Amino acid sequence: MSEFNKVLNKKAAALRYEEGRSAAPVIVACGSGYMAEKIVEMAGQNGVPVYEDNSLATVLSQLEAGSEIPQELYQTVVDIYAYFLQFAPEGK
């Protein structure tokens, strides 16, 4: 697969959860291709952890930014948050 096709097929979504503000994590950015590349790049520049899951990114990138994730994805997203909590630096 060419480098162009790899970028073209890439999908990404960024989530935010603010306890008390929403019932579920909210999609703050999503897209494919170049937009997905930029989402991942911005996450890296801002110290936001990145978890790669093509299937999940495909589903999330089909939803609108600003919407809560569907209930069917709660457990999957909780598992990812728990994964990152294992690696959180002390004091954060």
C-alpha positions as CSV (number, residue, x, y, z in Angstrom):
1,M,0.0,0.0,0.0
2,S,1.4,3.4,-0.9
3,E,2.1,6.1,1.7
4,F,-0.7,8.1,0.1
5,N,-3.2,5.3,0.5
6,K,-2.1,4.8,4.2
7,V,-2.9,8.4,4.9
8,L,-6.1,8.3,2.9
9,N,-7.3,5.3,4.9
10,K,-6.3,6.6,8.4
11,K,-9.1,7.5,10.8
12,A,-8.9,9.2,14.2
13,A,-11.1,10.6,16.9
14,A,-10.4,12.6,20.0
15,L,-12.5,12.3,23.1
16,R,-13.0,14.4,26.2
17,Y,-14.8,13.5,29.4
18,E,-15.7,16.1,32.0
19,E,-17.4,14.6,35.0
20,G,-20.6,16.4,35.9
21,R,-20.7,18.1,32.5
22,S,-21.8,15.2,30.3
23,A,-23.0,11.7,30.8
24,A,-20.5,10.2,28.4
25,P,-17.2,11.1,26.7
26,V,-17.8,13.7,23.9
27,I,-16.1,13.6,20.5
28,V,-14.1,16.8,20.2
29,A,-12.5,16.0,16.8
30,C,-12.9,13.2,14.3
31,G,-11.9,12.7,10.7
32,S,-10.1,10.6,8.1
33,G,-7.1,11.0,5.9
34,Y,-5.2,14.2,6.4
35,M,-7.6,15.3,9.2
36,A,-6.8,12.1,11.1
37,E,-3.1,12.7,10.7
38,K,-3.5,16.2,12.2
39,I,-5.6,14.9,15.1
40,V,-2.9,12.5,16.0
41,E,-0.2,15.1,15.5
42,M,-2.0,17.6,17.7
43,A,-2.5,15.0,20.4
44,G,1.3,14.3,20.4
45,Q,2.2,17.9,20.6
46,N,-0.1,18.4,23.6
47,G,0.9,15.4,25.6
48,V,-2.5,13.6,25.0
49,P,-2.1,9.8,24.9
50,V,-3.0,8.1,21.6
51,Y,-4.5,4.6,21.5
52,E,-4.7,3.0,18.0
53,D,-7.8,0.9,17.3
54,N,-8.8,1.1,13.6
55,S,-12.3,-0.4,14.2
56,L,-13.1,2.0,17.0
57,A,-11.7,5.0,15.1
58,T,-13.8,4.1,12.1
59,V,-17.0,4.1,14.2
60,L,-16.2,7.3,16.0
61,S,-15.1,9.1,12.9
62,Q,-18.6,8.6,11.5
63,L,-20.2,10.5,14.4
64,E,-20.4,14.3,14.7
65,A,-17.9,16.3,16.7
66,G,-19.7,17.5,19.8
67,S,-21.8,14.4,20.3
68,E,-21.5,11.9,23.1
69,I,-20.3,8.5,22.3
70,P,-23.0,5.8,21.9
71,Q,-23.8,3.7,24.9
72,E,-22.6,0.6,23.1
73,L,-19.1,2.0,23.2
74,Y,-19.0,2.9,26.9
75,Q,-17.2,-0.3,28.0
76,T,-14.6,-0.1,25.2
77,V,-13.8,3.6,26.0
78,V,-13.6,2.8,29.8
79,D,-11.1,0.0,29.1
80,I,-9.0,2.5,27.1
81,Y,-9.1,5.1,29.9
82,A,-8.2,2.4,32.4
83,Y,-5.3,1.4,30.2
84,F,-3.9,4.9,30.1
85,L,-4.4,5.4,33.9
86,Q,-1.9,2.5,34.4
87,F,0.7,4.7,32.7
88,A,-0.1,8.1,34.1
89,P,2.9,9.8,35.7
90,E,2.9,10.2,39.4
91,G,1.3,13.4,40.6
92,K,-1.1,13.8,37.7
